[in-house]
Amino acid sequence: MFSEYKDIVTIEELQEMLRIGRSKAYQLLRSGHIKALHDGRVWLIPKKSVIEYVIGRCG
């Protein structure tokens, strides 16, 4: 799943992966639904967290 993405994805890649807008992507990150690190102005989003989110939503 999502094999074309690196282990750490950007906010733009997260949007592509989930086919969501920028606001929804930030909402998922800030709420903790997708676990990520916030380093200054940069979000470090593990691909594994995105996969866990998708599996949790489907199952």
CYANA upper distance limits for C-alpha pairs under 8 A (distance plus 0.5 A):
  1 MET  CA     51 ILE  CA      7.91
  2 PHE  CA     17 MET  CA      7.88
  2 PHE  CA     47 LYS  CA      8.48
  5 TYR  CA      9 VAL  CA      7.44
  5 TYR  CA     13 GLU  CA      8.40
  5 TYR  CA     47 LYS  CA      8.08
  6 LYS  CA     47 LYS  CA      7.71
  7 ASP  CA     46 PRO  CA      6.31
  7 ASP  CA     47 LYS  CA      5.65
  7 ASP  CA     48 LYS  CA      7.84
  8 ILE  CA     44 LEU  CA      6.75
  8 ILE  CA     45 ILE  CA      5.86
  8 ILE  CA     46 PRO  CA      5.03
  8 ILE  CA     47 LYS  CA      6.12
  9 VAL  CA     13 GLU  CA      6.32
  9 VAL  CA     14 LEU  CA      7.04
  9 VAL  CA     44 LEU  CA      7.24
  9 VAL  CA     45 ILE  CA      5.77
  9 VAL  CA     46 PRO  CA      6.75
  9 VAL  CA     47 LYS  CA      6.66
 10 THR  CA     14 LEU  CA      6.68
 10 THR  CA     43 TRP  CA      7.37
 10 THR  CA     44 LEU  CA      7.29
 10 THR  CA     45 ILE  CA      7.01
 11 ILE  CA     15 GLN  CA      6.78
 11 ILE  CA     22 ARG  CA      8.18
 11 ILE  CA     25 ALA  CA      7.53
 11 ILE  CA     26 TYR  CA      8.41
 11 ILE  CA     43 TRP  CA      7.45
 11 ILE  CA     45 ILE  CA      8.17
 12 GLU  CA     16 GLU  CA      6.91
 12 GLU  CA     22 ARG  CA      8.19
 13 GLU  CA     17 MET  CA      6.55
 14 LEU  CA     18 LEU  CA      6.70
 14 LEU  CA     25 ALA  CA      7.47
 14 LEU  CA     50 VAL  CA      8.18
 15 GLN  CA     19 ARG  CA      5.86
 15 GLN  CA     20 ILE  CA      5.49
 15 GLN  CA     21 GLY  CA      6.51
 15 GLN  CA     22 ARG  CA      7.10
 15 GLN  CA     25 ALA  CA      6.75
 16 GLU  CA     20 ILE  CA      7.47
 20 ILE  CA     24 LYS  CA      6.81
 20 ILE  CA     25 ALA  CA      7.12
 21 GLY  CA     25 ALA  CA      6.77
 22 ARG  CA     26 TYR  CA      6.83
 23 SER  CA     27 GLN  CA      6.61
 24 LYS  CA     28 LEU  CA      6.70
 25 ALA  CA     29 LEU  CA      6.92
 26 TYR  CA     30 ARG  CA      6.50
 27 GLN  CA     31 SER  CA      6.47
 28 LEU  CA     32 GLY  CA      6.75
 28 LEU  CA     33 HIS  CA      5.72
 28 LEU  CA     34 ILE  CA      6.26
 29 LEU  CA     33 HIS  CA      6.76
 29 LEU  CA     34 ILE  CA      5.75
 29 LEU  CA     35 LYS  CA      7.04
 29 LEU  CA     36 ALA  CA      7.12
 32 GLY  CA     36 ALA  CA      8.19
 33 HIS  CA     53 TYR  CA      7.43
 34 ILE  CA     49 SER  CA      6.23
 34 ILE  CA     50 VAL  CA      6.67
 34 ILE  CA     53 TYR  CA      6.65
 35 LYS  CA     45 ILE  CA      7.61
 35 LYS  CA     46 PRO  CA      8.14
 35 LYS  CA     49 SER  CA      6.20
 36 ALA  CA     43 TRP  CA      7.26
 36 ALA  CA     44 LEU  CA      6.19
 36 ALA  CA     45 ILE  CA      5.15
 36 ALA  CA     46 PRO  CA      6.96
 36 ALA  CA     49 SER  CA      7.94
 37 LEU  CA     43 TRP  CA      6.29
 37 LEU  CA     44 LEU  CA      5.54
 37 LEU  CA     45 ILE  CA      7.05
 38 HIS  CA     42 VAL  CA      6.42
 38 HIS  CA     43 TRP  CA      5.09
 38 HIS  CA     44 LEU  CA      6.73
 39 ASP  CA     43 TRP  CA      6.65
 39 ASP  CA     44 LEU  CA      7.81
 45 ILE  CA     49 SER  CA      7.66
 45 ILE  CA     50 VAL  CA      8.29
 46 PRO  CA     50 VAL  CA      7.40
 47 LYS  CA     51 ILE  CA      6.84
 48 LYS  CA     52 GLU  CA      6.64
 49 SER  CA     53 TYR  CA      6.65
 50 VAL  CA     54 VAL  CA      6.78
 51 ILE  CA     55 ILE  CA      6.65
 52 GLU  CA     56 GLY  CA      6.50
 53 TYR  CA     57 ARG  CA      6.71
 54 VAL  CA     58 CYS  CA      6.76
 55 ILE  CA     59 GLY  CA      6.37
